[in-house]
């Protein structure tokens, strides 16, 4: 059996666009004499559709477009995901469904049994879990068709499986000699090897080939890397699609099973985690901007490394003609930043505008000082400068129909080293899930062949430049200390005592943990960010704003 995995980038809710993509890839599979083409989970709408599933006409559209696919696609079997109404009188209204159809008729349907509710997932909000696990016979194979999470519960691989049911052994007991899994499995840094180890372990354990089709593209904060793969019954990787771009992966199952030395089909992918992270940010930026109806972006260029990295990502995502940078110096701006921001813009080939803010700032001070009666400038005056810059960037956004990309990193956002309605202003927070130390690594990666980011930007001490001679480390621990604390606290939920046992200074740990809790309200109002770690700020992390939990032994 010759099989194609169609790894496409859907637009949430654009059924017409997604249908045409499916037609296009199915036709290419037919032209390549494939017997079966496999699309991904909920491909007709894109994943995750979230509360669009509460609209009846949305689910009606699902059925309408599925009927069109079944009617129009001939000469090949098609596996794809869709939403089906639950026929039972009780339970949630919908079923997360995978269907195989061919030449106008449905051959098999199955319903997702394991519905994740952790992190970004909330599937029991919408779906009723499937109750049956059944194989079917197709082109000489007994096939087990599964949907994403259905293969993520192997008790021998996971220390603590979270579901009581495991569909895989049930399928194998029914004689499955091919497992197909259609997925929308989000990207996170370092996940690839873990996932491949899991898939390999399943194939080897059950002595059955495993075909894994994964969605690609960015949908809001959630990024999907594609990387569809095939493992043979020995657990050997035998086919691999591209990462972070659409692809059609074609392989011959019979050759894979019969050839003693099957060479496999391997499309190019990222060589390192750092490269995959950069590609994820490019894809996520491109997809968010364009799927929201924009083509151009504007960035506040400060002369610092965060805005420089954001500008590089934007150029690689959208092209230099669609990126504008605005430099907004004040009396506290380092003179070197006048040169560095212009040099960065020239290196990238993007638009550059200088808009000084001192006169605007003076007007604020003149009008507010009789009321505030502050002899010495403090945090209020610092925040006013940041908010002036935010207003200027939003003016550029309105005037030129450009989306503002905010430039704050995860370290700053975690501890509240940012200003609401100031440097947090924007439509997308590109690097809000990238720690400061990783910002430097990515910047060095960008400069690996030639100097794109001026070397002076890489070497200077980070600063908000809102008061004389200010640096980040006036108020924060060195990022080499701060970032490991934040990673353990945010991504692994470690408390103060656990962090102290790791060797961190108690006073620093207590201060950092309190800052994270105290600044939840800022993150609640932040622009959506691109999720690239196991726990990003956003709708996958749900903490109360008004709370006073502080635990000390």
DOGULO-353378 format. One record per residue (C-alpha): residue number from 1; residue in one letter; x, z, y. Coordinates in steps of 0.1 Angstrom, whole numbers, plus 5000, padded with zeros to 4 digits. Example, Ala and Ser with C-alpha at 12.3 -4.5 7.8 and 13.67 -1.06 7.14 Angstrom:
REC num residuo    u    w    v
REC   1       A 5123 5078 4955
REC   2       S 5137 5071 4989
***
This chain:
REC num residuo    u    w    v
REC   1       X 5000 5000 5000
REC   2       X 5014 4990 5034
REC   3       X 5005 5016 5060
REC   4       X 5008 5016 5098
REC   5       X 5007 5048 5119
REC   6       X 4993 5039 5153
REC   7       X 5008 5065 5178
REC   8       X 4989 5058 5210
REC   9       X 4985 5076 5243
REC  10       X 4948 5081 5250
REC  11       X 4932 5090 5284
REC  12       X 4908 5119 5280
REC  13       X 4872 5107 5281
REC  14       X 4880 5070 5288
REC  15       X 4864 5057 5257
REC  16       X 4866 5021 5267
REC  17       X 4903 5023 5274
REC  18       X 4909 5042 5241
REC  19       X 4888 5017 5222
REC  20       X 4907 4988 5234
REC  21       X 4940 5005 5225
REC  22       X 4927 5011 5190
REC  23       X 4916 4974 5187
REC  24       X 4951 4963 5199
REC  25       X 4970 4984 5175
REC  26       X 4947 4976 5146
REC  27       X 4951 4939 5152
REC  28       X 4989 4943 5153
REC  29       X 4987 4962 5119
REC  30       X 4966 4933 5105
REC  31       X 4991 4907 5117
REC  32       X 5017 4927 5098
REC  33       X 4997 4926 5066
REC  34       X 4990 4963 5065
REC  35       X 4963 4977 5042
REC  36       X 4957 5008 5063
REC  37       X 4962 5019 5099
REC  38       X 4961 5056 5108
REC  39       X 4952 5069 5142
REC  40       X 4954 5105 5154
REC  41       X 4931 5135 5159
REC  42       X 4901 5129 5182
REC  43       X 4917 5097 5193
REC  44       X 4885 5082 5207
REC  45       X 4884 5108 5234
REC  46       X 4920 5120 5234
REC  47       X 4929 5156 5227
REC  48       X 4921 5182 5240
REC  49       X 4887 5172 5255
REC  50       X 4879 5209 5262
REC  51       X 4845 5215 5278
REC  52       X 4837 5179 5279
REC  53       X 4824 5187 5244
REC  54       X 4796 5207 5260
REC  55       X 4781 5175 5274
REC  56       X 4758 5158 5249
REC  57       X 4763 5124 5265
REC  58       X 4801 5128 5258
REC  59       X 4795 5132 5221
REC  60       X 4769 5105 5222
REC  61       X 4797 5082 5236
REC  62       X 4818 5092 5206
REC  63       X 4793 5079 5181
REC  64       X 4786 5048 5201
REC  65       X 4823 5038 5203
REC  66       X 4829 5047 5167
REC  67       X 4801 5024 5157
REC  68       X 4818 4996 5177
REC  69       X 4851 5002 5159
REC  70       X 4834 5002 5125
REC  71       X 4816 4970 5133
REC  72       X 4844 4951 5150
REC  73       X 4876 4959 5130
REC  74       X 4877 4939 5097
REC  75       X 4904 4933 5071
REC  76       X 4920 4967 5072
REC  77       X 4912 5003 5064
REC  78       X 4912 5026 5095
REC  79       X 4916 5063 5097
REC  80       X 4908 5080 5130
REC  81       X 4895 5112 5144
REC  82       X 4862 5117 5162
REC  83       X 4835 5144 5169
REC  84       X 4804 5145 5148
REC  85       X 4773 5166 5153
REC  86       X 4770 5195 5129
REC  87       X 4739 5188 5107
REC  88       X 4735 5224 5098
REC  89       X 4709 5246 5117
REC  90       X 4735 5273 5124
REC  91       X 4770 5275 5138
REC  92       X 4787 5255 5165
REC  93       X 4773 5221 5174
REC  94       X 4802 5199 5165
REC  95       X 4826 5191 5137
REC  96       X 4862 5179 5142
REC  97       X 4861 5149 5119
REC  98       X 4884 5124 5103
REC  99       X 4869 5092 5090
REC 100       X 4882 5063 5069
REC 101       X 4862 5030 5073
REC 102       X 4868 4995 5062
REC 103       X 4849 4962 5067
REC 104       X 4819 4978 5083
REC 105       X 4814 5008 5060
REC 106       X 4825 5044 5060
REC 107       X 4845 5052 5028
REC 108       X 4852 5089 5035
REC 109       X 4847 5117 5061
REC 110       X 4863 5151 5062
REC 111       X 4860 5180 5086
REC 112       X 4888 5202 5100
REC 113       X 4888 5235 5082
REC 114       X 4914 5255 5100
REC 115       X 4905 5258 5137
REC 116       X 4933 5273 5159
REC 117       X 4925 5297 5187
REC 118       X 4960 5307 5198
REC 119       X 4979 5297 5229
REC 120       X 4963 5265 5243
REC 121       X 4939 5261 5214
REC 122       X 4903 5272 5215
REC 123       X 4886 5252 5188
REC 124       X 4861 5277 5176
REC 125       X 4846 5275 5211
REC 126       X 4833 5240 5201
REC 127       X 4837 5233 5164
REC 128       X 4823 5246 5132
REC 129       X 4849 5247 5105
REC 130       X 4845 5223 5076
REC 131       X 4835 5239 5043
REC 132       X 4846 5214 5017
REC 133       X 4880 5200 5007
REC 134       X 4876 5168 4988
REC 135       X 4899 5139 4978
REC 136       X 4889 5102 4976
REC 137       X 4902 5072 4958
REC 138       X 4915 5043 4979
REC 139       X 4936 5013 4969
REC 140       X 4949 5029 4938
REC 141       X 4956 5063 4954
REC 142       X 4939 5096 4952
REC 143       X 4941 5106 4989
REC 144       X 4938 5140 5006
REC 145       X 4928 5135 5043
REC 146       X 4935 5165 5066
REC 147       X 4934 5172 5103
REC 148       X 4963 5189 5121
REC 149       X 4961 5226 5116
REC 150       X 4949 5221 5080
REC 151       X 4985 5218 5069
REC 152       X 4998 5247 5090
REC 153       X 4990 5276 5066
REC 154       X 5015 5274 5037
REC 155       X 5020 5310 5025
REC 156       X 5055 5302 5012
REC 157       X 5066 5288 5046
REC 158       X 5050 5312 5071
REC 159       X 5057 5349 5070
REC 160       X 5021 5357 5080
REC 161       X 4996 5329 5074
REC 162       X 4967 5334 5099
REC 163       X 4940 5317 5078
REC 164       X 4924 5329 5045
REC 165       X 4920 5293 5033
REC 166       X 4947 5267 5026
REC 167       X 4932 5232 5020
REC 168       X 4964 5217 5006
REC 169       X 4965 5233 4972
REC 170       X 4929 5224 4968
REC 171       X 4936 5187 4974
REC 172       X 4965 5188 4950
REC 173       X 4944 5205 4923
REC 174       X 4920 5176 4927
REC 175       X 4948 5151 4919
REC 176       X 4959 5140 4954
REC 177       X 4989 5118 4952
REC 178       X 4990 5111 4989
REC 179       X 4984 5135 5018
REC 180       X 4974 5121 5052
REC 181       X 4974 5143 5082
REC 182       X 4961 5132 5116
REC 183       X 4973 5155 5144
REC 184       X 4974 5163 5180
REC 185       X 5003 5188 5178
REC 186       X 5018 5197 5212
REC 187       X 5054 5194 5221
REC 188       X 5076 5224 5228
REC 189       X 5113 5227 5231
REC 190       X 5130 5232 5197
REC 191       X 5098 5226 5177
REC 192       X 5108 5193 5160
REC 193       X 5131 5207 5134
REC 194       X 5107 5235 5125
REC 195       X 5079 5211 5121
REC 196       X 5099 5187 5100
REC 197       X 5111 5215 5078
REC 198       X 5075 5225 5072
REC 199       X 5063 5190 5064
REC 200       X 5093 5184 5041
REC 201       X 5086 5217 5024
REC 202       X 5049 5208 5018
REC 203       X 5058 5173 5003
REC 204       X 5085 5188 4981
REC 205       X 5064 5218 4970
REC 206       X 5034 5197 4959
REC 207       X 5054 5166 4948
REC 208       X 5033 5143 4969
REC 209       X 5041 5119 4998
REC 210       X 5030 5132 5032
REC 211       X 5020 5109 5061
REC 212       X 5018 5126 5094
REC 213       X 5003 5108 5125
REC 214       X 5007 5126 5158
REC 215       X 4993 5119 5193
REC 216       X 5017 5110 5221
REC 217       X 5013 5114 5258
REC 218       X 5005 5141 5285
REC 219       X 4970 5155 5290
REC 220       X 4970 5179 5319
REC 221       X 4996 5206 5310
REC 222       X 4998 5197 5273
REC 223       X 5024 5173 5261
REC 224       X 5025 5154 5228
REC 225       X 5058 5140 5216
REC 226       X 5044 5116 5189
REC 227       X 5072 5116 5164
REC 228       X 5049 5105 5136
REC 229       X 5067 5108 5103
REC 230       X 5065 5102 5065
REC 231       X 5081 5124 5038
REC 232       X 5083 5113 5002
REC 233       X 5075 5135 4973
REC 234       X 5111 5148 4972
REC 235       X 5106 5161 5008
REC 236       X 5129 5134 5022
REC 237       X 5122 5119 5056
REC 238       X 5115 5082 5050
REC 239       X 5099 5069 5082
REC 240       X 5099 5081 5117
REC 241       X 5082 5068 5149
REC 242       X 5096 5071 5185
REC 243       X 5092 5102 5206
REC 244       X 5074 5103 5239
REC 245       X 5061 5067 5238
REC 246       X 5036 5047 5220
REC 247       X 5046 5032 5187
REC 248       X 5034 5015 5156
REC 249       X 5053 5027 5125
REC 250       X 5049 5005 5095
REC 251       X 5061 5014 5060
REC 252       X 5054 5003 5024
REC 253       X 5042 5033 5003
REC 254       X 5048 5014 4970
REC 255       X 5084 5006 4980
REC 256       X 5090 5042 4991
REC 257       X 5078 5055 4957
REC 258       X 5095 5029 4935
REC 259       X 5128 5020 4951
REC 260       X 5157 5042 4939
REC 261       X 5174 5039 4973
REC 262       X 5147 5034 4998
REC 263       X 5163 5029 5032
REC 264       X 5132 5039 5052
REC 265       X 5120 5030 5087
REC 266       X 5135 5050 5116
REC 267       X 5127 5042 5152
REC 268       X 5150 5057 5179
REC 269       X 5144 5092 5191
REC 270       X 5161 5118 5213
REC 271       X 5194 5130 5199
REC 272       X 5193 5165 5214
REC 273       X 5168 5191 5225
REC 274       X 5179 5186 5261
REC 275       X 5173 5149 5260
REC 276       X 5138 5155 5244
REC 277       X 5130 5181 5272
REC 278       X 5139 5156 5299
REC 279       X 5119 5128 5282
REC 280       X 5089 5153 5279
REC 281       X 5090 5161 5316
REC 282       X 5092 5124 5325
REC 283       X 5063 5115 5303
REC 284       X 5042 5145 5314
REC 285       X 5048 5137 5351
REC 286       X 5039 5100 5346
REC 287       X 5008 5107 5327
REC 288       X 4994 5134 5349
REC 289       X 5000 5114 5381
REC 290       X 4986 5081 5368
REC 291       X 4957 5096 5347
REC 292       X 4946 5114 5379
REC 293       X 4945 5081 5397
REC 294       X 4977 5084 5418
REC 295       X 5007 5061 5418
REC 296       X 5029 5078 5444
REC 297       X 5043 5113 5448
REC 298       X 5059 5133 5476
REC 299       X 5085 5160 5472
REC 300       X 5098 5186 5496
REC 301       X 5136 5181 5493
REC 302       X 5155 5213 5503
REC 303       X 5190 5206 5493
REC 304       X 5185 5229 5463
REC 305       X 5188 5221 5426
REC 306       X 5151 5225 5418
REC 307       X 5138 5199 5442
REC 308       X 5167 5176 5432
REC 309       X 5158 5178 5395
REC 310       X 5121 5172 5403
REC 311       X 5130 5141 5424
REC 312       X 5150 5127 5395
REC 313       X 5122 5133 5370
REC 314       X 5097 5116 5394
REC 315       X 5119 5085 5398
REC 316       X 5123 5081 5361
REC 317       X 5086 5086 5356
REC 318       X 5071 5065 5384
REC 319       X 5099 5043 5398
REC 320       X 5119 5048 5430
REC 321       X 5094 5029 5452
REC 322       X 5067 5055 5444
REC 323       X 5087 5086 5453
REC 324       X 5091 5100 5488
REC 325       X 5112 5130 5498
REC 326       X 5107 5151 5529
REC 327       X 5135 5174 5543
REC 328       X 5121 5202 5565
REC 329       X 5151 5221 5580
REC 330       X 5149 5253 5600
REC 331       X 5173 5275 5619
REC 332       X 5183 5290 5586
REC 333       X 5191 5257 5568
REC 334       X 5227 5253 5556
REC 335       X 5242 5224 5575
REC 336       X 5254 5209 5541
REC 337       X 5218 5204 5531
REC 338       X 5214 5177 5558
REC 339       X 5240 5156 5540
REC 340       X 5230 5166 5504
REC 341       X 5193 5157 5508
REC 342       X 5200 5124 5523
REC 343       X 5227 5116 5497
REC 344       X 5203 5125 5469
REC 345       X 5177 5101 5483
REC 346       X 5202 5073 5487
REC 347       X 5214 5079 5451
REC 348       X 5179 5077 5438
REC 349       X 5168 5049 5462
REC 350       X 5138 5068 5474
REC 351       X 5122 5072 5508
REC 352       X 5136 5101 5530
REC 353       X 5121 5117 5561
REC 354       X 5134 5146 5581
REC 355       X 5108 5168 5597
REC 356       X 5123 5199 5614
REC 357       X 5100 5230 5615
REC 358       X 5116 5252 5641
REC 359       X 5092 5242 5670
REC 360       X 5062 5248 5647
REC 361       X 5076 5281 5636
REC 362       X 5083 5292 5672
REC 363       X 5046 5284 5680
REC 364       X 5035 5307 5652
REC 365       X 5058 5335 5664
REC 366       X 5047 5331 5700
REC 367       X 5011 5334 5691
REC 368       X 5014 5361 5665
REC 369       X 5041 5384 5678
REC 370       X 5018 5402 5704
REC 371       X 4996 5411 5675
REC 372       X 5022 5419 5648
REC 373       X 5047 5435 5672
REC 374       X 5075 5429 5648
REC 375       X 5109 5433 5664
REC 376       X 5128 5421 5633
REC 377       X 5116 5391 5612
REC 378       X 5105 5401 5577
REC 379       X 5086 5388 5548
REC 380       X 5057 5376 5570
REC 381       X 5080 5353 5590
REC 382       X 5096 5341 5558
REC 383       X 5063 5331 5543
REC 384       X 5051 5314 5575
REC 385       X 5081 5290 5572
REC 386       X 5072 5283 5536
REC 387       X 5036 5277 5545
REC 388       X 5045 5254 5574
REC 389       X 5064 5232 5549
REC 390       X 5034 5233 5525
REC 391       X 5011 5221 5553
REC 392       X 5035 5192 5562
REC 393       X 5037 5181 5525
REC 394       X 4999 5182 5522
REC 395       X 4997 5161 5554
REC 396       X 5019 5135 5538
REC 397       X 4998 5136 5507
REC 398       X 4966 5129 5527
REC 399       X 4982 5103 5549
REC 400       X 4999 5083 5521
REC 401       X 4976 5091 5492
REC 402       X 5006 5107 5474
REC 403       X 5004 5136 5450
REC 404       X 5026 5166 5460
REC 405       X 5050 5177 5433
REC 406       X 5059 5214 5437
REC 407       X 5094 5223 5427
REC 408       X 5094 5259 5415
REC 409       X 5110 5268 5382
REC 410       X 5098 5292 5355
REC 411       X 5122 5320 5365
REC 412       X 5109 5321 5401
REC 413       X 5072 5318 5391
REC 414       X 5076 5346 5366
REC 415       X 5089 5372 5391
REC 416       X 5069 5359 5421
REC 417       X 5099 5345 5440
REC 418       X 5076 5319 5456
REC 419       X 5050 5317 5483
REC 420       X 5013 5310 5478
REC 421       X 5002 5281 5499
REC 422       X 5038 5274 5507
REC 423       X 5064 5262 5482
REC 424       X 5037 5266 5456
REC 425       X 5016 5239 5473
REC 426       X 5011 5208 5452
REC 427       X 4991 5189 5426
REC 428       X 5016 5193 5397
REC 429       X 5043 5219 5391
REC 430       X 5068 5197 5372
REC 431       X 5094 5223 5362
REC 432       X 5073 5254 5362
REC 433       X 5080 5260 5325
REC 434       X 5117 5253 5328
REC 435       X 5139 5284 5334
REC 436       X 5165 5282 5361
REC 437       X 5195 5281 5337
REC 438       X 5178 5252 5319
REC 439       X 5174 5235 5353
REC 440       X 5211 5234 5357
REC 441       X 5216 5221 5321
REC 442       X 5191 5193 5328
REC 443       X 5208 5184 5361
REC 444       X 5242 5182 5344
REC 445       X 5225 5159 5318
REC 446       X 5212 5136 5345
REC 447       X 5248 5134 5359
REC 448       X 5264 5128 5325
REC 449       X 5272 5091 5333
REC 450       X 5274 5091 5371
REC 451       X 5267 5114 5400
REC 452       X 5230 5112 5408
REC 453       X 5225 5148 5420
REC 454       X 5253 5155 5445
REC 455       X 5278 5179 5431
REC 456       X 5275 5202 5461
REC 457       X 5239 5208 5451
REC 458       X 5250 5219 5416
REC 459       X 5276 5243 5430
REC 460       X 5259 5260 5459
REC 461       X 5243 5294 5454
REC 462       X 5205 5291 5451
REC 463       X 5187 5301 5483
REC 464       X 5152 5300 5498
REC 465       X 5168 5297 5533
REC 466       X 5141 5317 5550
REC 467       X 5165 5342 5567
REC 468       X 5202 5342 5576
REC 469       X 5227 5339 5547
REC 470       X 5200 5344 5521
REC 471       X 5206 5338 5484
REC 472       X 5183 5344 5454
REC 473       X 5206 5371 5441
REC 474       X 5199 5392 5471
REC 475       X 5166 5400 5455
REC 476       X 5170 5390 5418
REC 477       X 5194 5396 5389
REC 478       X 5217 5367 5381
REC 479       X 5198 5340 5363
REC 480       X 5221 5344 5333
REC 481       X 5206 5379 5329
REC 482       X 5171 5372 5342
REC 483       X 5163 5342 5320
REC 484       X 5169 5359 5286
REC 485       X 5148 5389 5297
REC 486       X 5120 5366 5308
REC 487       X 5121 5345 5276
REC 488       X 5119 5376 5254
REC 489       X 5092 5392 5275
REC 490       X 5070 5361 5281
REC 491       X 5075 5340 5250
REC 492       X 5080 5369 5225
REC 493       X 5059 5395 5242
REC 494       X 5087 5421 5241
REC 495       X 5082 5453 5261
REC 496       X 5107 5474 5280
REC 497       X 5119 5494 5251
REC 498       X 5126 5464 5229
REC 499       X 5144 5447 5258
REC 500       X 5166 5477 5264
REC 501       X 5174 5478 5227
REC 502       X 5186 5442 5231
REC 503       X 5213 5455 5255
REC 504       X 5197 5449 5289
REC 505       X 5200 5475 5317
REC 506       X 5168 5496 5318
REC 507       X 5164 5495 5356
REC 508       X 5167 5457 5356
REC 509       X 5143 5454 5327
REC 510       X 5117 5477 5343
REC 511       X 5119 5458 5376
REC 512       X 5116 5424 5360
REC 513       X 5086 5434 5337
REC 514       X 5068 5450 5367
REC 515       X 5074 5418 5388
REC 516       X 5059 5396 5360
REC 517       X 5028 5418 5358
REC 518       X 5025 5422 5396
REC 519       X 5026 5384 5403
REC 520       X 5000 5372 5378
REC 521       X 4977 5364 5407
REC 522       X 5001 5339 5421
REC 523       X 5004 5320 5389
REC 524       X 4966 5320 5386
REC 525       X 4965 5300 5418
REC 526       X 4995 5278 5410
REC 527       X 4993 5240 5404
REC 528       X 4991 5230 5367
REC 529       X 5025 5228 5351
REC 530       X 5040 5209 5322
REC 531       X 5041 5230 5291
REC 532       X 5075 5227 5273
REC 533       X 5081 5262 5259
REC 534       X 5062 5283 5233
REC 535       X 5045 5302 5261
REC 536       X 5039 5286 5294
REC 537       X 5020 5299 5324
REC 538       X 4986 5284 5324
REC 539       X 4955 5283 5302
REC 540       X 4975 5292 5271
REC 541       X 4985 5326 5286
REC 542       X 4955 5348 5295
REC 543       X 4963 5381 5312
REC 544       X 4940 5400 5335
REC 545       X 4948 5400 5372
REC 546       X 4935 5435 5379
REC 547       X 4953 5457 5354
REC 548       X 4976 5487 5354
REC 549       X 4992 5487 5319
REC 550       X 5026 5503 5320
REC 551       X 5039 5518 5287
REC 552       X 5068 5542 5286
REC 553       X 5078 5563 5256
***
